[in-house]
């Protein structure tokens, strides 16, 4: 764990030099999303959704979706570049670091980026008056869990490919559909039965449901426990697969 903290420190030091390049988008994108979907589209949704104003209903899903997209962004091109172009992982493996230290430290940094993105969105939502429950900060915890549930298997995928064209395919056919059809913008009950079960199988839907319960101050009940267990299963499976592929690529 101590060695993994040094790996995390390495990524944080790098980020200290580059954070300005992402700070604007971290703040502007939530603002534009709130204006476009929350207020723009919401003005045409009379009566809200499930008895909740559309802005209040959509914000929790947007926070979870932001966490997923931040996790995906950090778990794709940076991971591939550390294997194929910059060779950072190989340099770290040459030091007295284990595969678990290298992987764990980088995943910890990814969660840091997920947390900052989700926190920025929650702050913008508060400015728009879309935060009504004291449980709203729990959406940040949910964002970390769903972020890891996406980041860990995505890291494994990135470690298994040698060209960034495969990452674009993943973005186009996995991340974008998941963002559109996981209950972020409309209830999944509006989908055909087959697509509804696809949404249930994806980690984002579970994160959206947990975030929505927290933002609206609703008790998640036993279903909330199932959401958490399912997301943790994604985290564990992703970690095991990523660890195996890292060990194979680094030949340690």
N, C-alpha and C positions, 0 to 999 in steps of 0.2 A: 504493500500500500504506500509506503514512503517513497519508493522508487517511482510508482505511478504518479505521485504528487509532483515529482520533478519533471515528468513528462508533461503534466498539465501546466506547470510553470513555463515550460518551453513554449507551449502554444499561446499562453497568455502574454508572454513577452513579445511574441510575433504579432499578436493582435493589438498590442499597445502601439505598434508602429502603423497599423493599417485600419484602425477602428473608424477613422473619419470617413473612409470610403463606404462604409455600411451604415453609418449613423443616420444619414439623411433618409435613406430608404426605410430604415427601421421606424422612423417617425412619420414619414410622409405617406407610406403605403397604408398604414392603419387609418390615417386621416382621409385619404381618398376613398378607401373602402367604405368607411362609415358614411361619407357623403353620398357615394354612388349607390350602394346597396341599402344601407340602413335608412337614409333619408329619401334618396331618389326613388328607388324601387318601393320602399316602405310606404311612400305616399299613395301608392296605387293598391296597397293591400289593406282594404277596408276591414276593420274588425280584428286585425292582427292574425296571429296563428295560435291555435289552441287557447284562445282567450288572452293572449299576451301580445302587446304591441310589437310590430315586426322588428323594430330596432332592438328592443330588449330580447326578443327571441333569437335574433341572428347573431348577436355579439358573442355569446358563448361558443357557438360553432366556429366563428371567425377566429377566435383566440386559439382554439384547438387546431384549426387548419393552419394558422400561422406557425404554431409549434411544429407541425408535421413538415411544412415547407422549409422551415429553418433547419430542421434535422436533416432533411433530404439534401439541402444545399451543402451542408457541412460534411455529409457522409458520402458524397459522390466525387466531385472533381478534386477536392483536396486529398482524399484518400488515394485516388488514382495517381495523382501527381506525386505523392510521397513514395509510390511504388515505381512508377514508370519514368518520371522526368527528374524530380529533385532527389530521389533516392534517400529521403530522410529516414524512412523506416529501417533501411539497411544500415545506415549510420548508427541509429539508436540500438539496433540489434548487435552491432559490433561493440557497444559499451556493455557494462554489466547490468543489462536490463532484460527481463524476461518478456515473453510475448504478451502475457497478461498485463504487465506494466505499460508496454507500448500501446496496446489496445485500450486498456482502461483509462490511461491518461488522456488519450485523444477523445474517447467517448465522453469523459468528464468535461472536456472543453466544448464538445458539441452541446452538452446539456446546459452549459453556461450560455451559449449563444441562443439556445431555445428559451431559456429563462429571460434573457434580456429582451428578446423579441416579443414574448408573451406579455411581459411586464409593460412594455411600451404600448402594446395594444390595449391592455387593461387601463392604463393611464388615459389614453385617448378616449376610451369608452366612458370613463368617469367624467371627463370634460363634457361629453355629450349627454350626460345624465342617464346613462344606461346601466349604472351600478346601483342596485337597490337593497342588496343583502350584505350582512357582515361576513357571510360565507364566501363572498366573491374572491378574496385572495386565494381560496383553495383551488381556483382555476389554474394558478401557477404550479401547484403540486401536480394537478392533472396533466398540465402541459409537459412537465418533466417526464412523467410516466409514459404518456403517448409519444413524446419525442424520442425516448429511448426505445420504445417498441418499434418505431420506424427506423431510427438511426442504426441500431445494431444489425438487423438483417440487410439494410442498405449498405453498410460497411462491408459485410460479407460479400454482397454482390459486386461492389466496387473492387474488392480484392481479387475477384475471380475473372475480371475482364482486363484487356490490354489496350482498349481503344475507347475514347470518350463518346464515340457514336452509340455505344451500348447504354451509356448513361442517358443520352437524349431519348432513346427508346423507352427506358424505364420512366422517365418524366412524362412522356407523351401517353403511354398506355397504362400506367399504374397510378402515378401521383395525381395527375390532372383529373382522371375519372373518379378517383377516390375523393378528391376535394369537392367534386360536383355532386356526387351521389351518396354522400354519407350523412345526410341530414343537416348540412351546414346552412343551405339556403331554403330548403323546404323539407317537410317531414318525409321520411323514407316510406311511410305508408302510401304516399302518392305514386310510388314506383310500382311497376309490374312485380308480381310475386318472385320471379326468378332473380331480378335485379335487387329486390329487397333483401333476399338471402345473401347475395353477394356483398351488399352493404354491411349486413350483420357480421360477415366474416372478416371485414377489414378493420384494422385497429382504430381508424379515425372515428368511425361511428360511435364506438365505446367511449372515446375521449370526448366527443361532442355531447353525449348524454350525461356524462359525469360533470362536464363544465356547465351545462345548462342547469342541472340540479343545483350546483353551487351558486351560480349567478342569480337564480330565481329563488334561492332559499328553500328548496324542496328537499325532503328526505329521500335519499336514493334507495333505501330499503335493501332487500336481499338482491335485487337486480343490480344495484350498485356494486355489491360485492362480486358478483359474477363479472361485471365489467372490469374490475380491478384485477381479478384472477386471470382473465383472458389477456389483458394487456401485459401482465407480468410473464405469462407464458410466451408471448411474443418476444419480450426482452430476453428471457432465458434462452430460448431457441436461437435468437439472433446472436447472442453472445457466444454460445457454443459453436455455431457455424463460423462466425467471424474468427474466433480463436483458432479453429482448425485450419482455416484458409490462410490466416496470417502465419501460422507455424509452417505451413507448406511453402508459402512464398518466400519466407525468410530462412527456410531450411535450418531451423534450430530445434 
